[in-house]
Amino acid sequence: MRFLFSLLLLLASQVFAQETGLQPGSYSKSEADLSIKREATGEISFQITAVSGIGHICALEGSIHAGRAALHSSFERRANQPACMVDFVTSENGIEVKSNGPPCLEFCGAGASFENFEGIYIKPPSGCDGSGLTQTRNDFQRAYDNKAFAEARKILEPVLARCAMVMGRYYADSIRNDLAITQYHLHDYAGCKNTLESFREETSKSDEQLKSQYSAFEEGSRLPIVRAARTNLKLCDKPTN
């Protein structure tokens, strides 16, 4: 009987893969993560956690049937509105997540939207998952603290090219700051300025100007990163002899 149950689970998972092309695993895009699991019952479940630029979270979870999940909210039941429908479509680059829009808003924070979780999720490249990035940052910090700046750059530089597409904006920008100050110590002022080019608009403004534009979340999370970039740009903008 146990063998028969296991066989049925295997057949169910094979049918699922054949019908949808979806494979259980962890997938990511900038500011969002998707997890697809095969439960003991054979059912395929998913979880999505997305964070908007101002820190509001959009969290969805449910079961996928024939490539679609139907999520029912208390508002939908009260107001007789359509359910939130989330489609999972296998693409060349990963899994594309799409929704029917407004009915999904109740699953998001006040400042988030369905647009935060929609898009193409990919399997993180080697070393680009959470544990891999943590290890890279630790290795970089060890080399930097030992003033082995060439080694520190060699450790950190490939991360932006390889992992930026699955990293959150703030995390990627903190790496840019670390890389830029390392380039400064190596007298690569042009490289430093190029690494920080995306900060130019924000760093041209004062803290007070930025505070008037930022949300409370951005003031606490974004402003320190911009301040560091402003300092680094001033260092690397200095004329060289």
URPE-V973755 format. One record per backbone hydrogen bond with DSSP energy under -0.5 kcal/mol. CO is the residue of the C=O (numbers start at 1). NH is the residue of the N-H. Records with the same first field share a line. If there is no record, write none. Layout:
CO->NH, NH
This chain:
1->5
2->6
3->7
4->8
5->9
6->10
7->11
8->12
9->13
10->14
11->15
12->16
13->17
14->18
15->19
16->20, 21
17->21
20->90
25->36
27->34
28->122
29->32
31->51
32->29
33->49
34->27
35->47
36->25
37->39, 45
39->42
43->39, 45
44->64
45->37
46->62
47->35
48->60
49->33
50->58
52->55
56->52
57->59, 109
58->50
60->48
62->46
64->44
65->68
67->88
68->65
69->71, 86
70->72
71->73, 84
73->77
74->78
75->79
76->80, 81
83->85
84->71, 86
85->87, 100
86->69
87->89, 98
88->90
89->96
94->91
95->97, 121
96->89, 98
97->119
98->87
100->103
101->104
102->105
104->107
105->108
107->59
109->112
113->116
114->117, 118
119->97, 121
121->95
122->28
125->128
129->133
130->134
131->135
132->136
133->137
134->138
135->139
136->140
137->141
138->142
139->143
140->144
141->145
142->146
143->148
144->147
147->149
148->152
149->153
150->154
151->155
152->156
153->157
156->159, 160
157->160, 161
158->162
159->163
160->164
163->166, 167
164->167
165->30
168->172
169->173
170->174
171->175
172->176
173->177
174->178
175->179
176->180
177->181
178->182
179->183
180->184
181->185
182->186
183->188
184->187
187->189
188->192
189->193
190->194
191->195
192->196
194->197
196->199
197->200
199->203
200->204
202->205
206->210
207->211
208->212
209->213
210->213, 214
215->219
216->220
217->221
218->222, 223
222->225, 226
223->227
224->228
225->229
226->230
227->231
228->232
229->233
230->234
231->235
232->236
233->237
234->238
235->238
